[in-house]
Amino acid sequence: MNEGGHVDAQFSEVDRIMQAAGLTVTDLAHLTPFSRSTIYNWRSGKKRPNPFYRSTLTGWMALITKAIDRNRLPLPVHLTGKERAQAIKRVLAEVKRLS
């Protein structure tokens, strides 16, 4: 479900989690402090996240994995745009609160 071609081997676990959650690069960019272009650069292997960003990304992936495990993600496909972004944020806030 992700946008864009080749995924760098070091980013493959993040990509797997994103696919399982039904999240696109755009979705991840709306959730995190990272821009779409930064995420695309990491996915393609053009750049690597520094240790702080890697840690931040790991935390987000752990939270998204919990949402998947609790059957809160992926979302229904009929949600789009702002409605989708808001629903993803609500789900993750709820999962974080319950953790």
Secondary structure, 3 states (H helix, E strand, C coil): CCCCCCCCHHHHHHHHHHHHHCCCHHHHHHHCCCCHHHHHHHHHCCCCCCHHHHHHHHHHHHHHHHHHHCCCCCCCCCCCHHHHHHHHHHHHHHHHHHC
